[in-house]
Amino acid sequence: MKYLCLIYQDAAVIQNLPKAELEKFRGEYLSFTDGIRQSGHHVGNHGLEPARTATVVRVRDGKIATTDGPF
């Protein structure tokens, strides 16, 4: 059985973090990823496109609606 772990962080928040907080955030992420690798459970990791490039798909009352962007 495989699971997906999606880690999302608002890019604007990351860009505005003080350097010390950004380094702490990165360190915690790397530590988490290293732990998964060492346990043998890591399959892969890939970055996603920024939210501004997203298309949202919704189904309401049986009708499909798409919206470009993170709305």
mmCIF file as Biopython writes it, N, C-alpha, C and O atoms, coordinates in Angstrom:
data_model
#
loop_
_atom_site.group_PDB
_atom_site.id
_atom_site.type_symbol
_atom_site.label_atom_id
_atom_site.label_alt_id
_atom_site.label_comp_id
_atom_site.label_asym_id
_atom_site.label_entity_id
_atom_site.label_seq_id
_atom_site.pdbx_PDB_ins_code
_atom_site.Cartn_x
_atom_site.Cartn_y
_atom_site.Cartn_z
_atom_site.occupancy
_atom_site.B_iso_or_equiv
_atom_site.auth_seq_id
_atom_site.auth_asym_id
_atom_site.pdbx_PDB_model_num
ATOM 1   N N  . MET A ? 1  ? 0.847   -1.169 0.000   1.0 0.0 1  A 1 
ATOM 2   C CA . MET A ? 1  ? 0.000   0.000  0.000   1.0 0.0 1  A 1 
ATOM 3   C C  . MET A ? 1  ? 0.895   1.235  0.000   1.0 0.0 1  A 1 
ATOM 4   O O  . MET A ? 1  ? 1.908   1.274  0.698   1.0 0.0 1  A 1 
ATOM 5   N N  . LYS A ? 2  ? 0.521   2.235  -0.777  1.0 0.0 2  A 1 
ATOM 6   C CA . LYS A ? 2  ? 1.282   3.481  -0.839  1.0 0.0 2  A 1 
ATOM 7   C C  . LYS A ? 2  ? 0.397   4.633  -0.403  1.0 0.0 2  A 1 
ATOM 8   O O  . LYS A ? 2  ? -0.818  4.608  -0.597  1.0 0.0 2  A 1 
ATOM 9   N N  . TYR A ? 3  ? 1.013   5.631  0.183   1.0 0.0 3  A 1 
ATOM 10  C CA . TYR A ? 3  ? 0.310   6.826  0.625   1.0 0.0 3  A 1 
ATOM 11  C C  . TYR A ? 3  ? 0.989   8.046  0.031   1.0 0.0 3  A 1 
ATOM 12  O O  . TYR A ? 3  ? 2.180   8.020  -0.279  1.0 0.0 3  A 1 
ATOM 13  N N  . LEU A ? 4  ? 0.229   9.100  -0.122  1.0 0.0 4  A 1 
ATOM 14  C CA . LEU A ? 4  ? 0.747   10.376 -0.589  1.0 0.0 4  A 1 
ATOM 15  C C  . LEU A ? 4  ? 0.770   11.335 0.584   1.0 0.0 4  A 1 
ATOM 16  O O  . LEU A ? 4  ? -0.224  11.496 1.291   1.0 0.0 4  A 1 
ATOM 17  N N  . CYS A ? 5  ? 1.893   11.957 0.777   1.0 0.0 5  A 1 
ATOM 18  C CA . CYS A ? 5  ? 2.022   13.005 1.794   1.0 0.0 5  A 1 
ATOM 19  C C  . CYS A ? 5  ? 2.266   14.306 1.043   1.0 0.0 5  A 1 
ATOM 20  O O  . CYS A ? 5  ? 3.339   14.509 0.476   1.0 0.0 5  A 1 
ATOM 21  N N  . LEU A ? 6  ? 1.286   15.171 1.040   1.0 0.0 6  A 1 
ATOM 22  C CA . LEU A ? 6  ? 1.387   16.445 0.333   1.0 0.0 6  A 1 
ATOM 23  C C  . LEU A ? 6  ? 1.655   17.545 1.345   1.0 0.0 6  A 1 
ATOM 24  O O  . LEU A ? 6  ? 0.865   17.769 2.261   1.0 0.0 6  A 1 
ATOM 25  N N  . ILE A ? 7  ? 2.773   18.223 1.170   1.0 0.0 7  A 1 
ATOM 26  C CA . ILE A ? 7  ? 3.141   19.325 2.058   1.0 0.0 7  A 1 
ATOM 27  C C  . ILE A ? 7  ? 2.951   20.609 1.271   1.0 0.0 7  A 1 
ATOM 28  O O  . ILE A ? 7  ? 3.617   20.830 0.259   1.0 0.0 7  A 1 
ATOM 29  N N  . TYR A ? 8  ? 2.044   21.452 1.737   1.0 0.0 8  A 1 
ATOM 30  C CA . TYR A ? 8  ? 1.759   22.699 1.042   1.0 0.0 8  A 1 
ATOM 31  C C  . TYR A ? 8  ? 2.129   23.869 1.932   1.0 0.0 8  A 1 
ATOM 32  O O  . TYR A ? 8  ? 1.827   23.888 3.126   1.0 0.0 8  A 1 
ATOM 33  N N  . GLN A ? 9  ? 2.774   24.825 1.338   1.0 0.0 9  A 1 
ATOM 34  C CA . GLN A ? 9  ? 3.097   26.063 2.046   1.0 0.0 9  A 1 
ATOM 35  C C  . GLN A ? 9  ? 2.904   27.208 1.073   1.0 0.0 9  A 1 
ATOM 36  O O  . GLN A ? 9  ? 3.360   27.139 -0.068  1.0 0.0 9  A 1 
ATOM 37  N N  . ASP A ? 10 ? 2.239   28.247 1.508   1.0 0.0 10 A 1 
ATOM 38  C CA . ASP A ? 10 ? 2.021   29.425 0.677   1.0 0.0 10 A 1 
ATOM 39  C C  . ASP A ? 10 ? 3.376   30.047 0.327   1.0 0.0 10 A 1 
ATOM 40  O O  . ASP A ? 10 ? 4.144   30.412 1.217   1.0 0.0 10 A 1 
ATOM 41  N N  . ALA A ? 11 ? 3.661   30.164 -0.962  1.0 0.0 11 A 1 
ATOM 42  C CA . ALA A ? 11 ? 4.956   30.683 -1.416  1.0 0.0 11 A 1 
ATOM 43  C C  . ALA A ? 11 ? 5.222   32.086 -0.885  1.0 0.0 11 A 1 
ATOM 44  O O  . ALA A ? 11 ? 6.365   32.423 -0.576  1.0 0.0 11 A 1 
ATOM 45  N N  . ALA A ? 12 ? 4.183   32.904 -0.776  1.0 0.0 12 A 1 
ATOM 46  C CA . ALA A ? 12 ? 4.368   34.267 -0.267  1.0 0.0 12 A 1 
ATOM 47  C C  . ALA A ? 12 ? 4.830   34.254 1.188   1.0 0.0 12 A 1 
ATOM 48  O O  . ALA A ? 12 ? 5.629   35.096 1.600   1.0 0.0 12 A 1 
ATOM 49  N N  . VAL A ? 13 ? 4.327   33.299 1.957   1.0 0.0 13 A 1 
ATOM 50  C CA . VAL A ? 13 ? 4.733   33.191 3.364   1.0 0.0 13 A 1 
ATOM 51  C C  . VAL A ? 13 ? 6.206   32.796 3.436   1.0 0.0 13 A 1 
ATOM 52  O O  . VAL A ? 13 ? 6.975   33.385 4.197   1.0 0.0 13 A 1 
ATOM 53  N N  . ILE A ? 14 ? 6.594   31.804 2.647   1.0 0.0 14 A 1 
ATOM 54  C CA . ILE A ? 14 ? 7.982   31.345 2.637   1.0 0.0 14 A 1 
ATOM 55  C C  . ILE A ? 14 ? 8.927   32.467 2.221   1.0 0.0 14 A 1 
ATOM 56  O O  . ILE A ? 14 ? 9.979   32.653 2.832   1.0 0.0 14 A 1 
ATOM 57  N N  . GLN A ? 15 ? 8.559   33.207 1.197   1.0 0.0 15 A 1 
ATOM 58  C CA . GLN A ? 15 ? 9.417   34.284 0.690   1.0 0.0 15 A 1 
ATOM 59  C C  . GLN A ? 15 ? 9.612   35.394 1.714   1.0 0.0 15 A 1 
ATOM 60  O O  . GLN A ? 15 ? 10.616  36.106 1.676   1.0 0.0 15 A 1 
ATOM 61  N N  . ASN A ? 16 ? 8.659   35.546 2.627   1.0 0.0 16 A 1 
ATOM 62  C CA . ASN A ? 16 ? 8.742   36.632 3.598   1.0 0.0 16 A 1 
ATOM 63  C C  . ASN A ? 16 ? 9.251   36.202 4.970   1.0 0.0 16 A 1 
ATOM 64  O O  . ASN A ? 16 ? 9.293   37.012 5.896   1.0 0.0 16 A 1 
ATOM 65  N N  . LEU A ? 17 ? 9.638   34.938 5.106   1.0 0.0 17 A 1 
ATOM 66  C CA . LEU A ? 17 ? 10.170  34.486 6.392   1.0 0.0 17 A 1 
ATOM 67  C C  . LEU A ? 17 ? 11.557  35.073 6.630   1.0 0.0 17 A 1 
ATOM 68  O O  . LEU A ? 17 ? 12.352  35.191 5.698   1.0 0.0 17 A 1 
ATOM 69  N N  . PRO A ? 18 ? 11.846  35.439 7.871   1.0 0.0 18 A 1 
ATOM 70  C CA . PRO A ? 18 ? 13.216  35.828 8.195   1.0 0.0 18 A 1 
ATOM 71  C C  . PRO A ? 18 ? 14.149  34.646 7.921   1.0 0.0 18 A 1 
ATOM 72  O O  . PRO A ? 18 ? 13.725  33.493 7.994   1.0 0.0 18 A 1 
ATOM 73  N N  . LYS A ? 19 ? 15.390  34.924 7.614   1.0 0.0 19 A 1 
ATOM 74  C CA . LYS A ? 19 ? 16.346  33.890 7.225   1.0 0.0 19 A 1 
ATOM 75  C C  . LYS A ? 19 ? 16.432  32.764 8.246   1.0 0.0 19 A 1 
ATOM 76  O O  . LYS A ? 19 ? 16.476  31.594 7.866   1.0 0.0 19 A 1 
ATOM 77  N N  . ALA A ? 20 ? 16.456  33.090 9.526   1.0 0.0 20 A 1 
ATOM 78  C CA . ALA A ? 20 ? 16.573  32.064 10.568  1.0 0.0 20 A 1 
ATOM 79  C C  . ALA A ? 20 ? 15.367  31.125 10.552  1.0 0.0 20 A 1 
ATOM 80  O O  . ALA A ? 20 ? 15.528  29.914 10.697  1.0 0.0 20 A 1 
ATOM 81  N N  . GLU A ? 21 ? 14.159  31.673 10.377  1.0 0.0 21 A 1 
ATOM 82  C CA . GLU A ? 21 ? 12.955  30.842 10.334  1.0 0.0 21 A 1 
ATOM 83  C C  . GLU A ? 21 ? 12.923  29.985 9.070   1.0 0.0 21 A 1 
ATOM 84  O O  . GLU A ? 21 ? 12.495  28.832 9.110   1.0 0.0 21 A 1 
ATOM 85  N N  . LEU A ? 22 ? 13.374  30.545 7.958   1.0 0.0 22 A 1 
ATOM 86  C CA . LEU A ? 22 ? 13.422  29.799 6.707   1.0 0.0 22 A 1 
ATOM 87  C C  . LEU A ? 22 ? 14.377  28.615 6.832   1.0 0.0 22 A 1 
ATOM 88  O O  . LEU A ? 22 ? 14.057  27.510 6.391   1.0 0.0 22 A 1 
ATOM 89  N N  . GLU A ? 23 ? 15.530  28.836 7.421   1.0 0.0 23 A 1 
ATOM 90  C CA . GLU A ? 23 ? 16.490  27.754 7.616   1.0 0.0 23 A 1 
ATOM 91  C C  . GLU A ? 23 ? 15.935  26.680 8.550   1.0 0.0 23 A 1 
ATOM 92  O O  . GLU A ? 23 ? 16.170  25.491 8.332   1.0 0.0 23 A 1 
ATOM 93  N N  . LYS A ? 24 ? 15.205  27.084 9.585   1.0 0.0 24 A 1 
ATOM 94  C CA . LYS A ? 24 ? 14.581  26.122 10.505  1.0 0.0 24 A 1 
ATOM 95  C C  . LYS A ? 24 ? 13.548  25.289 9.748   1.0 0.0 24 A 1 
ATOM 96  O O  . LYS A ? 24 ? 13.512  24.068 9.895   1.0 0.0 24 A 1 
ATOM 97  N N  . PHE A ? 25 ? 12.711  25.939 8.941   1.0 0.0 25 A 1 
ATOM 98  C CA . PHE A ? 25 ? 11.692  25.262 8.142   1.0 0.0 25 A 1 
ATOM 99  C C  . PHE A ? 25 ? 12.337  24.247 7.197   1.0 0.0 25 A 1 
ATOM 100 O O  . PHE A ? 25 ? 11.893  23.102 7.115   1.0 0.0 25 A 1 
ATOM 101 N N  . ARG A ? 26 ? 13.360  24.660 6.501   1.0 0.0 26 A 1 
ATOM 102 C CA . ARG A ? 26 ? 14.059  23.766 5.572   1.0 0.0 26 A 1 
ATOM 103 C C  . ARG A ? 26 ? 14.704  22.595 6.305   1.0 0.0 26 A 1 
ATOM 104 O O  . ARG A ? 26 ? 14.656  21.457 5.839   1.0 0.0 26 A 1 
ATOM 105 N N  . GLY A ? 27 ? 15.301  22.882 7.447   1.0 0.0 27 A 1 
ATOM 106 C CA . GLY A ? 27 ? 15.930  21.828 8.238   1.0 0.0 27 A 1 
ATOM 107 C C  . GLY A ? 27 ? 14.928  20.784 8.692   1.0 0.0 27 A 1 
ATOM 108 O O  . GLY A ? 27 ? 15.212  19.587 8.642   1.0 0.0 27 A 1 
ATOM 109 N N  . GLU A ? 28 ? 13.747  21.228 9.139   1.0 0.0 28 A 1 
ATOM 110 C CA . GLU A ? 28 ? 12.708  20.296 9.575   1.0 0.0 28 A 1 
ATOM 111 C C  . GLU A ? 28 ? 12.208  19.459 8.397   1.0 0.0 28 A 1 
ATOM 112 O O  . GLU A ? 28 ? 11.976  18.259 8.539   1.0 0.0 28 A 1 
ATOM 113 N N  . TYR A ? 29 ? 12.046  20.087 7.245   1.0 0.0 29 A 1 
ATOM 114 C CA . TYR A ? 29 ? 11.610  19.357 6.052   1.0 0.0 29 A 1 
ATOM 115 C C  . TYR A ? 29 ? 12.645  18.303 5.667   1.0 0.0 29 A 1 
ATOM 116 O O  . TYR A ? 29 ? 12.297  17.150 5.411   1.0 0.0 29 A 1 
ATOM 117 N N  . LEU A ? 30 ? 13.913  18.697 5.629   1.0 0.0 30 A 1 
ATOM 118 C CA . LEU A ? 30 ? 14.974  17.755 5.258   1.0 0.0 30 A 1 
ATOM 119 C C  . LEU A ? 30 ? 15.081  16.609 6.260   1.0 0.0 30 A 1 
ATOM 120 O O  . LEU A ? 30 ? 15.322  15.466 5.874   1.0 0.0 30 A 1 
ATOM 121 N N  . SER A ? 31 ? 14.905  16.907 7.529   1.0 0.0 31 A 1 
ATOM 122 C CA . SER A ? 31 ? 14.946  15.877 8.567   1.0 0.0 31 A 1 
ATOM 123 C C  . SER A ? 31 ? 13.806  14.874 8.364   1.0 0.0 31 A 1 
ATOM 124 O O  . SER A ? 31 ? 14.009  13.663 8.460   1.0 0.0 31 A 1 
ATOM 125 N N  . PHE A ? 32 ? 12.613  15.389 8.083   1.0 0.0 32 A 1 
ATOM 126 C CA . PHE A ? 32 ? 11.453  14.533 7.830   1.0 0.0 32 A 1 
ATOM 127 C C  . PHE A ? 32 ? 11.716  13.631 6.618   1.0 0.0 32 A 1 
ATOM 128 O O  . PHE A ? 32 ? 11.489  12.422 6.680   1.0 0.0 32 A 1 
ATOM 129 N N  . THR A ? 33 ? 12.189  14.215 5.530   1.0 0.0 33 A 1 
ATOM 130 C CA . THR A ? 33 ? 12.452  13.461 4.309   1.0 0.0 33 A 1 
ATOM 131 C C  . THR A ? 33 ? 13.550  12.427 4.523   1.0 0.0 33 A 1 
ATOM 132 O O  . THR A ? 33 ? 13.436  11.297 4.049   1.0 0.0 33 A 1 
ATOM 133 N N  . ASP A ? 34 ? 14.608  12.800 5.228   1.0 0.0 34 A 1 
ATOM 134 C CA . ASP A ? 34 ? 15.688  11.847 5.516   1.0 0.0 34 A 1 
ATOM 135 C C  . ASP A ? 34 ? 15.177  10.664 6.328   1.0 0.0 34 A 1 
ATOM 136 O O  . ASP A ? 34 ? 15.597  9.530  6.100   1.0 0.0 34 A 1 
ATOM 137 N N  . GLY A ? 35 ? 14.276  10.917 7.273   1.0 0.0 35 A 1 
ATOM 138 C CA . GLY A ? 35 ? 13.707  9.844  8.085   1.0 0.0 35 A 1 
ATOM 139 C C  . GLY A ? 35 ? 12.929  8.847  7.246   1.0 0.0 35 A 1 
ATOM 140 O O  . GLY A ? 35 ? 13.018  7.638  7.461   1.0 0.0 35 A 1 
ATOM 141 N N  . ILE A ? 36 ? 12.159  9.363  6.279   1.0 0.0 36 A 1 
ATOM 142 C CA . ILE A ? 36 ? 11.397  8.475  5.392   1.0 0.0 36 A 1 
ATOM 143 C C  . ILE A ? 36 ? 12.349  7.661  4.525   1.0 0.0 36 A 1 
ATOM 144 O O  . ILE A ? 36 ? 12.144  6.464  4.324   1.0 0.0 36 A 1 
ATOM 145 N N  . ARG A ? 37 ? 13.382  8.306  4.016   1.0 0.0 37 A 1 
ATOM 146 C CA . ARG A ? 37 ? 14.354  7.578  3.183   1.0 0.0 37 A 1 
ATOM 147 C C  . ARG A ? 37 ? 15.036  6.472  3.988   1.0 0.0 37 A 1 
ATOM 148 O O  . ARG A ? 37 ? 15.151  5.339  3.521   1.0 0.0 37 A 1 
ATOM 149 N N  . GLN A ? 38 ? 15.481  6.804  5.186   1.0 0.0 38 A 1 
ATOM 150 C CA . GLN A ? 38 ? 16.198  5.832  6.012   1.0 0.0 38 A 1 
ATOM 151 C C  . GLN A ? 38 ? 15.314  4.658  6.406   1.0 0.0 38 A 1 
ATOM 152 O O  . GLN A ? 38 ? 15.807  3.549  6.607   1.0 0.0 38 A 1 
ATOM 153 N N  . SER A ? 39 ? 14.011  4.896  6.518   1.0 0.0 39 A 1 
ATOM 154 C CA . SER A ? 39 ? 13.090  3.814  6.881   1.0 0.0 39 A 1 
ATOM 155 C C  . SER A ? 39 ? 12.784  2.898  5.701   1.0 0.0 39 A 1 
ATOM 156 O O  . SER A ? 39 ? 12.220  1.817  5.873   1.0 0.0 39 A 1 
ATOM 157 N N  . GLY A ? 40 ? 13.160  3.340  4.496   1.0 0.0 40 A 1 
ATOM 158 C CA . GLY A ? 40 ? 12.896  2.548  3.300   1.0 0.0 40 A 1 
ATOM 159 C C  . GLY A ? 40 ? 11.522  2.786  2.698   1.0 0.0 40 A 1 
ATOM 160 O O  . GLY A ? 40 ? 11.124  2.081  1.770   1.0 0.0 40 A 1 
ATOM 161 N N  . HIS A ? 41 ? 10.792  3.769  3.210   1.0 0.0 41 A 1 
ATOM 162 C CA . HIS A ? 41 ? 9.437   4.032  2.731   1.0 0.0 41 A 1 
ATOM 163 C C  . HIS A ? 41 ? 9.356   5.139  1.679   1.0 0.0 41 A 1 
ATOM 164 O O  . HIS A ? 41 ? 8.288   5.367  1.111   1.0 0.0 41 A 1 
ATOM 165 N N  . HIS A ? 42 ? 10.433  5.806  1.422   1.0 0.0 42 A 1 
ATOM 166 C CA . HIS A ? 42 ? 10.424  6.916  0.466   1.0 0.0 42 A 1 
ATOM 167 C C  . HIS A ? 42 ? 10.367  6.380  -0.956  1.0 0.0 42 A 1 
ATOM 168 O O  . HIS A ? 42 ? 11.203  5.562  -1.341  1.0 0.0 42 A 1 
ATOM 169 N N  . VAL A ? 43 ? 9.408   6.822  -1.732  1.0 0.0 43 A 1 
ATOM 170 C CA . VAL A ? 43 ? 9.274   6.408  -3.125  1.0 0.0 43 A 1 
ATOM 171 C C  . VAL A ? 43 ? 9.793   7.514  -4.035  1.0 0.0 43 A 1 
ATOM 172 O O  . VAL A ? 43 ? 10.491  7.236  -5.011  1.0 0.0 43 A 1 
ATOM 173 N N  . GLY A ? 44 ? 9.464   8.746  -3.730  1.0 0.0 44 A 1 
ATOM 174 C CA . GLY A ? 44 ? 9.927   9.857  -4.546  1.0 0.0 44 A 1 
ATOM 175 C C  . GLY A ? 44 ? 9.332   11.162 -4.054  1.0 0.0 44 A 1 
ATOM 176 O O  . GLY A ? 44 ? 8.379   11.180 -3.275  1.0 0.0 44 A 1 
ATOM 177 N N  . ASN A ? 45 ? 9.904   12.235 -4.517  1.0 0.0 45 A 1 
ATOM 178 C CA . ASN A ? 45 ? 9.342   13.545 -4.204  1.0 0.0 45 A 1 
ATOM 179 C C  . ASN A ? 45 ? 9.565   14.474 -5.390  1.0 0.0 45 A 1 
ATOM 180 O O  . ASN A ? 45 ? 10.621  14.469 -6.022  1.0 0.0 45 A 1 
ATOM 181 N N  . HIS A ? 46 ? 8.562   15.252 -5.663  1.0 0.0 46 A 1 
ATOM 182 C CA . HIS A ? 46 ? 8.595   16.169 -6.791  1.0 0.0 46 A 1 
ATOM 183 C C  . HIS A ? 46 ? 7.831   17.433 -6.414  1.0 0.0 46 A 1 
ATOM 184 O O  . HIS A ? 46 ? 6.799   17.371 -5.747  1.0 0.0 46 A 1 
ATOM 185 N N  . GLY A ? 47 ? 8.343   18.564 -6.843  1.0 0.0 47 A 1 
ATOM 186 C CA . GLY A ? 47 ? 7.658   19.822 -6.598  1.0 0.0 47 A 1 
ATOM 187 C C  . GLY A ? 47 ? 6.482   19.998 -7.533  1.0 0.0 47 A 1 
ATOM 188 O O  . GLY A ? 47 ? 6.507   19.521 -8.667  1.0 0.0 47 A 1 
ATOM 189 N N  . LEU A ? 48 ? 5.465   20.672 -7.070  1.0 0.0 48 A 1 
ATOM 190 C CA . LEU A ? 48 ? 4.310   20.994 -7.888  1.0 0.0 48 A 1 
ATOM 191 C C  . LEU A ? 48 ? 4.449   22.406 -8.445  1.0 0.0 48 A 1 
ATOM 192 O O  . LEU A ? 48 ? 5.261   23.198 -7.969  1.0 0.0 48 A 1 
ATOM 193 N N  . GLU A ? 49 ? 3.657   22.700 -9.441  1.0 0.0 49 A 1 
ATOM 194 C CA . GLU A ? 49 ? 3.633   24.051 -9.979  1.0 0.0 49 A 1 
ATOM 195 C C  . GLU A ? 49 ? 3.027   24.987 -8.935  1.0 0.0 49 A 1 
ATOM 196 O O  . GLU A ? 49 ? 2.280   24.539 -8.064  1.0 0.0 49 A 1 
ATOM 197 N N  . PRO A ? 50 ? 3.340   26.288 -9.013  1.0 0.0 50 A 1 
ATOM 198 C CA . PRO A ? 50 ? 2.753   27.239 -8.064  1.0 0.0 50 A 1 
ATOM 199 C C  . PRO A ? 50 ? 1.223   27.263 -8.160  1.0 0.0 50 A 1 
ATOM 200 O O  . PRO A ? 50 ? 0.658   26.969 -9.214  1.0 0.0 50 A 1 
ATOM 201 N N  . ALA A ? 51 ? 0.568   27.610 -7.066  1.0 0.0 51 A 1 
ATOM 202 C CA . ALA A ? 51 ? -0.897  27.637 -7.019  1.0 0.0 51 A 1 
ATOM 203 C C  . ALA A ? 51 ? -1.489  28.552 -8.086  1.0 0.0 51 A 1 
ATOM 204 O O  . ALA A ? 51 ? -2.603  28.313 -8.554  1.0 0.0 51 A 1 
ATOM 205 N N  . ARG A ? 52 ? -0.766  29.587 -8.472  1.0 0.0 52 A 1 
ATOM 206 C CA . ARG A ? 52 ? -1.304  30.525 -9.467  1.0 0.0 52 A 1 
ATOM 207 C C  . ARG A ? 52 ? -1.523  29.861 -10.823 1.0 0.0 52 A 1 
ATOM 208 O O  . ARG A ? 52 ? -2.218  30.418 -11.673 1.0 0.0 52 A 1 
ATOM 209 N N  . THR A ? 53 ? -0.945  28.686 -11.040 1.0 0.0 53 A 1 
ATOM 210 C CA . THR A ? 53 ? -1.113  27.985 -12.314 1.0 0.0 53 A 1 
ATOM 211 C C  . THR A ? 53 ? -2.216  26.923 -12.251 1.0 0.0 53 A 1 
ATOM 212 O O  . THR A ? 53 ? -2.445  26.203 -13.222 1.0 0.0 53 A 1 
ATOM 213 N N  . ALA A ? 54 ? -2.892  26.833 -11.114 1.0 0.0 54 A 1 
ATOM 214 C CA . ALA A ? 54 ? -3.858  25.759 -10.891 1.0 0.0 54 A 1 
ATOM 215 C C  . ALA A ? 54 ? -5.158  25.961 -11.652 1.0 0.0 54 A 1 
ATOM 216 O O  . ALA A ? 54 ? -5.538  27.081 -11.995 1.0 0.0 54 A 1 
ATOM 217 N N  . THR A ? 55 ? -5.823  24.849 -11.902 1.0 0.0 55 A 1 
ATOM 218 C CA . THR A ? 55 ? -7.198  24.849 -12.376 1.0 0.0 55 A 1 
ATOM 219 C C  . THR A ? 55 ? -8.001  24.076 -11.341 1.0 0.0 55 A 1 
ATOM 220 O O  . THR A ? 55 ? -7.696  22.921 -11.046 1.0 0.0 55 A 1 
ATOM 221 N N  . VAL A ? 56 ? -9.022  24.713 -10.795 1.0 0.0 56 A 1 
ATOM 222 C CA . VAL A ? 56 ? -9.871  24.087 -9.789  1.0 0.0 56 A 1 
ATOM 223 C C  . VAL A ? 56 ? -11.045 23.425 -10.497 1.0 0.0 56 A 1 
ATOM 224 O O  . VAL A ? 56 ? -11.703 24.042 -11.335 1.0 0.0 56 A 1 
ATOM 225 N N  . VAL A ? 57 ? -11.306 22.162 -10.156 1.0 0.0 57 A 1 
ATOM 226 C CA . VAL A ? 57 ? -12.437 21.432 -10.726 1.0 0.0 57 A 1 
ATOM 227 C C  . VAL A ? 57 ? -13.420 21.151 -9.603  1.0 0.0 57 A 1 
ATOM 228 O O  . VAL A ? 57 ? -13.065 20.559 -8.583  1.0 0.0 57 A 1 
ATOM 229 N N  . ARG A ? 58 ? -14.672 21.585 -9.803  1.0 0.0 58 A 1 
ATOM 230 C CA . ARG A ? 58 ? -15.720 21.368 -8.797  1.0 0.0 58 A 1 
ATOM 231 C C  . ARG A ? 58 ? -16.915 20.693 -9.460  1.0 0.0 58 A 1 
ATOM 232 O O  . ARG A ? 58 ? -17.205 20.923 -10.635 1.0 0.0 58 A 1 
ATOM 233 N N  . VAL A ? 59 ? -17.603 19.858 -8.687  1.0 0.0 59 A 1 
ATOM 234 C CA . VAL A ? 59 ? -18.845 19.265 -9.151  1.0 0.0 59 A 1 
ATOM 235 C C  . VAL A ? 59 ? -19.935 19.720 -8.195  1.0 0.0 59 A 1 
ATOM 236 O O  . VAL A ? 59 ? -19.886 19.439 -6.998  1.0 0.0 59 A 1 
ATOM 237 N N  . ARG A ? 60 ? -20.925 20.431 -8.742  1.0 0.0 60 A 1 
ATOM 238 C CA . ARG A ? 60 ? -22.059 20.904 -7.936  1.0 0.0 60 A 1 
ATOM 239 C C  . ARG A ? 60 ? -23.341 20.572 -8.676  1.0 0.0 60 A 1 
ATOM 240 O O  . ARG A ? 60 ? -23.499 20.884 -9.856  1.0 0.0 60 A 1 
ATOM 241 N N  . ASP A ? 61 ? -24.239 19.943 -7.969  1.0 0.0 61 A 1 
ATOM 242 C CA . ASP A ? 61 ? -25.523 19.547 -8.567  1.0 0.0 61 A 1 
ATOM 243 C C  . ASP A ? 61 ? -25.318 18.764 -9.856  1.0 0.0 61 A 1 
ATOM 244 O O  . ASP A ? 61 ? -26.082 18.913 -10.810 1.0 0.0 61 A 1 
ATOM 245 N N  . GLY A ? 62 ? -24.275 17.925 -9.881  1.0 0.0 62 A 1 
ATOM 246 C CA . GLY A ? 62 ? -24.008 17.082 -11.033 1.0 0.0 62 A 1 
ATOM 247 C C  . GLY A ? 62 ? -23.351 17.793 -12.199 1.0 0.0 62 A 1 
ATOM 248 O O  . GLY A ? 62 ? -23.122 17.178 -13.240 1.0 0.0 62 A 1 
ATOM 249 N N  . LYS A ? 63 ? -23.043 19.070 -12.054 1.0 0.0 63 A 1 
ATOM 250 C CA . LYS A ? 63 ? -22.402 19.838 -13.131 1.0 0.0 63 A 1 
ATOM 251 C C  . LYS A ? 63 ? -20.948 20.102 -12.785 1.0 0.0 63 A 1 
ATOM 252 O O  . LYS A ? 63 ? -20.624 20.453 -11.650 1.0 0.0 63 A 1 
ATOM 253 N N  . ILE A ? 64 ? -20.071 19.932 -13.770 1.0 0.0 64 A 1 
ATOM 254 C CA . ILE A ? 64 ? -18.641 20.161 -13.589 1.0 0.0 64 A 1 
ATOM 255 C C  . ILE A ? 64 ? -18.335 21.599 -13.959 1.0 0.0 64 A 1 
ATOM 256 O O  . ILE A ? 64 ? -18.751 22.086 -15.010 1.0 0.0 64 A 1 
ATOM 257 N N  . ALA A ? 65 ? -17.600 22.277 -13.080 1.0 0.0 65 A 1 
ATOM 258 C CA . ALA A ? 65 ? -17.154 23.656 -13.338 1.0 0.0 65 A 1 
ATOM 259 C C  . ALA A ? 65 ? -15.658 23.740 -13.113 1.0 0.0 65 A 1 
ATOM 260 O O  . ALA A ? 65 ? -15.145 23.196 -12.136 1.0 0.0 65 A 1 
ATOM 261 N N  . THR A ? 66 ? -14.952 24.418 -14.008 1.0 0.0 66 A 1 
ATOM 262 C CA . THR A ? 66 ? -13.522 24.626 -13.829 1.0 0.0 66 A 1 
ATOM 263 C C  . THR A ? 66 ? -13.247 26.117 -13.708 1.0 0.0 66 A 1 
ATOM 264 O O  . THR A ? 66 ? -13.915 26.942 -14.332 1.0 0.0 66 A 1 
ATOM 265 N N  . THR A ? 67 ? -12.263 26.441 -12.906 1.0 0.0 67 A 1 
ATOM 266 C CA . THR A ? 67 ? -11.853 27.828 -12.708 1.0 0.0 67 A 1 
ATOM 267 C C  . THR A ? 67 ? -10.334 27.863 -12.761 1.0 0.0 67 A 1 
ATOM 268 O O  . THR A ? 67 ? -9.668  27.104 -12.057 1.0 0.0 67 A 1 
ATOM 269 N N  . ASP A ? 68 ? -9.787  28.737 -13.592 1.0 0.0 68 A 1 
ATOM 270 C CA . ASP A ? 68 ? -8.332  28.890 -13.636 1.0 0.0 68 A 1 
ATOM 271 C C  . ASP A ? 68 ? -7.877  29.717 -12.452 1.0 0.0 68 A 1 
ATOM 272 O O  . ASP A ? 68 ? -8.505  30.713 -12.095 1.0 0.0 68 A 1 
ATOM 273 N N  . GLY A ? 69 ? -6.780  29.295 -11.849 1.0 0.0 69 A 1 
ATOM 274 C CA . GLY A ? 69 ? -6.205  30.030 -10.726 1.0 0.0 69 A 1 
ATOM 275 C C  . GLY A ? 69 ? -6.671  29.476 -9.402  1.0 0.0 69 A 1 
ATOM 276 O O  . GLY A ? 69 ? -7.573  28.640 -9.358  1.0 0.0 69 A 1 
ATOM 277 N N  . PRO A ? 70 ? -6.073  29.928 -8.332  1.0 0.0 70 A 1 
ATOM 278 C CA . PRO A ? 70 ? -6.364  29.411 -6.988  1.0 0.0 70 A 1 
ATOM 279 C C  . PRO A ? 70 ? -7.547  30.125 -6.341  1.0 0.0 70 A 1 
ATOM 280 O O  . PRO A ? 70 ? -7.390  30.753 -5.294  1.0 0.0 70 A 1 
ATOM 281 N N  . PHE A ? 71 ? -8.707  30.037 -6.941  1.0 0.0 71 A 1 
ATOM 282 C CA . PHE A ? 71 ? -9.871  30.763 -6.425  1.0 0.0 71 A 1 
ATOM 283 C C  . PHE A ? 71 ? -10.770 29.855 -5.611  1.0 0.0 71 A 1 
ATOM 284 O O  . PHE A ? 71 ? -11.798 30.299 -5.100  1.0 0.0 71 A 1 
#
